[in-house]
Amino acid sequence: MSLDEVKVLNQEIASIINLAEQLKLPFLQILREVEASKIDNQRDLNNIEVSAEHALNLLDNYLLSIKLSNKEVEFSSESVSISHILYESSKLLENLARQYGVIIELDINGKFGPVEANGFGLQSALFSAGSSLIEAVSASPDQSKKRLYLASHKSRYGIVIGAYTDNMIITNKIIKQGRSLAGLSSQPFPSIIPSAGAGILVADRIMKAMNLDLKSSRHNKLYGIGAVLHSNEQLQLV
């Protein structure tokens, strides 16, 4: 086995460990709800459904990232609506956000025409990253800051789409550290997320499959993760 093959294998093992650490949380939530339902037969089992959906969605996106890395699936560009991607992503994240007491807000700055991108890939990455950011902002003691913004705006490079918060600063250093600690620590993003933060790492893998590098982004006074979309079918993160 070559050195490159060993490196790839180690990265895959690290990502699997990170995902397993992350999935402990929804499964623990499901277990607690089941135990509580045994005591109270009238208990609403909605939280079990939400936790199970979150775990399955994260698994689906992780499996997608593996298939993309192995070239089993290839992305193709298409004409997509930025507002549609943001809206659909917000609907996917809505139940999870409600469970964590987080409000999702859409901030679409201006009317943008269609761009050339892969809608499914962007939506999968935005959902994955958003799920981790929901968990992160839910820990804020300030109720007014328990918000996740799905937003777009124009930059000198193109149209930016991303997920942002106003109660933490996400830097490229934090993202780089998370990549290096995946599989080695149960909290690869200790300064922003109190768990494995697998959603961000899954989003990172999907973005890489679209020839993107995951980097921090600013939207007004918010920090988060964003992607610049170009009409020439080239994507990059800012």
C-alpha positions in Angstrom: 0.0 0.0 0.0 1.4 3.4 -1.0 1.8 6.4 1.3 -1.1 8.2 -0.5 -3.3 5.1 0.0 -2.5 5.0 3.7 -3.2 8.7 4.0 -6.6 8.3 2.4 -7.4 5.2 4.5 -6.5 7.1 7.7 -8.7 10.0 6.6 -11.7 7.7 6.0 -11.2 6.0 9.4 -11.0 9.4 11.1 -14.2 10.6 9.4 -16.0 7.4 10.4 -15.0 7.8 14.0 -16.1 11.5 13.9 -19.5 10.5 12.5 -19.9 7.7 15.1 -19.2 10.3 17.9 -21.8 12.6 16.4 -24.5 9.9 16.0 -24.3 9.1 19.7 -26.2 12.3 20.4 -29.4 11.6 18.4 -29.4 8.0 19.5 -29.1 9.1 23.1 -32.0 11.5 22.6 -34.1 8.7 21.1 -33.3 6.4 24.0 -34.3 9.1 26.6 -37.6 9.8 24.8 -38.4 6.1 24.6 -37.7 5.7 28.3 -39.8 8.7 29.1 -42.7 7.4 27.0 -42.8 4.2 29.1 -43.6 6.4 32.1 -46.0 8.7 30.2 -48.0 6.9 27.5 -49.4 10.2 26.3 -46.0 11.6 25.7 -45.4 13.3 22.3 -42.9 11.2 20.3 -42.1 14.0 17.9 -38.6 14.4 19.3 -37.8 10.7 18.5 -38.9 11.3 14.9 -36.8 14.5 14.6 -33.7 12.8 16.1 -34.1 9.8 13.8 -34.5 12.0 10.7 -31.4 14.0 11.7 -29.3 10.9 12.1 -30.5 9.4 8.8 -29.9 12.7 6.9 -26.4 13.0 8.3 -25.7 9.4 7.3 -27.1 9.9 3.9 -24.9 12.9 3.3 -21.9 11.1 4.6 -22.5 8.2 2.3 -23.0 10.7 -0.6 -19.6 12.2 0.3 -17.9 8.8 0.1 -19.5 7.9 -3.2 -18.4 11.3 -4.6 -14.8 10.8 -3.3 -14.7 7.3 -4.9 -16.2 8.7 -8.2 -19.2 6.4 -7.8 -21.4 9.5 -8.2 -20.5 12.7 -10.1 -21.9 16.1 -9.8 -23.0 18.0 -12.8 -23.8 21.7 -13.0 -27.3 23.0 -13.6 -29.2 26.2 -13.5 -30.4 26.7 -9.9 -32.1 29.4 -7.9 -30.3 30.6 -4.8 -33.5 31.5 -3.0 -34.9 28.0 -3.7 -31.8 26.3 -2.3 -31.9 28.5 0.9 -35.6 27.9 1.3 -35.5 24.1 0.9 -32.5 23.9 3.2 -34.4 25.9 5.9 -37.3 23.5 5.6 -35.0 20.5 6.1 -33.5 22.1 9.2 -36.7 23.5 10.6 -37.7 20.6 12.9 -34.1 20.1 14.2 -33.9 23.8 15.0 -37.2 23.8 16.8 -36.0 20.8 18.9 -33.0 22.9 19.9 -34.9 26.1 20.5 -33.2 27.8 17.6 -34.9 30.1 15.0 -33.9 29.9 11.4 -34.0 33.1 9.4 -33.7 33.6 5.7 -31.7 36.7 4.6 -31.7 36.9 0.8 -30.0 40.2 0.0 -31.3 41.2 -3.4 -33.0 39.3 -6.3 -30.5 37.1 -8.0 -31.0 35.2 -11.3 -30.2 31.5 -11.7 -26.6 30.4 -11.3 -24.7 27.4 -12.6 -24.1 25.0 -9.7 -25.2 21.6 -8.4 -28.4 22.2 -6.3 -28.4 18.9 -4.6 -24.8 19.1 -3.5 -25.2 22.7 -2.2 -28.3 21.7 -0.3 -26.7 18.6 1.2 -23.7 20.6 2.3 -25.8 23.5 3.7 -28.0 21.1 5.6 -24.9 19.3 7.1 -23.1 22.4 8.2 -26.4 24.0 9.4 -27.2 21.1 11.6 -23.9 21.5 13.5 -24.3 25.3 13.7 -27.8 24.8 15.2 -26.3 22.7 17.9 -23.7 25.3 18.5 -26.0 28.4 18.8 -28.4 26.5 21.0 -25.8 26.6 23.8 -26.0 30.4 23.9 -27.3 31.8 27.2 -28.8 34.8 25.2 -32.1 33.7 23.7 -32.0 36.4 21.1 -28.8 34.9 19.7 -30.2 31.4 19.2 -30.6 32.0 15.5 -29.2 30.5 12.4 -29.2 32.6 9.3 -29.3 31.1 5.8 -28.3 33.9 3.6 -27.0 35.1 0.3 -25.3 38.3 -1.0 -23.2 39.6 -3.8 -19.4 39.9 -3.4 -16.7 40.9 -5.9 -16.2 37.2 -6.6 -19.8 36.3 -7.3 -23.0 35.4 -5.4 -22.4 34.0 -1.9 -24.6 31.4 -0.2 -24.1 30.2 3.3 -25.1 29.6 6.9 -24.3 32.2 9.6 -24.6 33.0 13.3 -24.2 36.1 15.4 -22.9 34.6 18.6 -19.6 33.0 17.6 -16.6 33.7 15.3 -15.8 30.9 12.9 -12.3 31.2 11.4 -10.3 29.3 8.9 -8.0 28.3 11.8 -10.9 26.7 13.6 -12.0 24.8 10.5 -8.4 23.6 9.8 -8.1 22.5 13.5 -11.3 20.5 13.2 -10.1 18.7 10.1 -6.9 17.7 11.9 -8.7 16.5 15.1 -11.4 14.5 13.4 -11.1 10.9 14.7 -8.7 12.0 17.4 -11.0 14.1 19.6 -14.7 13.8 20.4 -14.8 17.6 20.1 -12.7 18.7 17.1 -14.3 22.2 17.2 -14.1 22.8 21.0 -14.4 26.6 20.8 -17.7 26.5 18.9 -19.5 23.1 19.1 -19.9 21.0 22.2 -20.0 17.7 20.2 -18.3 16.0 17.3 -19.4 18.7 14.7 -19.6 16.0 12.1 -22.0 18.1 10.0 -19.3 20.6 9.2 -16.8 17.8 8.3 -19.4 16.1 6.1 -20.1 19.5 4.4 -16.4 19.8 3.9 -16.2 16.4 2.1 -19.1 17.2 -0.2 -17.6 20.6 -1.0 -14.3 19.0 -1.8 -16.1 16.7 -4.2 -17.2 19.9 -6.0 -13.6 21.1 -6.0 -14.2 23.5 -3.1 -12.2 24.3 0.0 -14.2 24.9 3.2 -13.5 28.4 4.6 -15.0 30.9 6.9 -17.3 33.6 5.5 -18.8 36.9 6.6 -22.4 38.1 5.9 -22.9 41.6 7.2 -21.8 41.2 10.9 -22.4 37.5 10.9 -19.8 34.7 10.8 -20.3 31.3 9.2 -19.6 29.2 6.1 -20.4 30.4 2.6 -19.8 29.5 -1.0 -19.4 31.8 -4.0 -21.3 30.7 -7.1 -20.1 31.7 -10.6 -21.9 31.7 -13.9 -19.0 29.9 -15.5 -19.8 26.8 -13.4 -16.8 27.4 -11.1 -17.5 27.2 -7.3 -15.3 28.3 -4.5 -15.7 29.1 -0.8 -15.0 32.4 0.9 
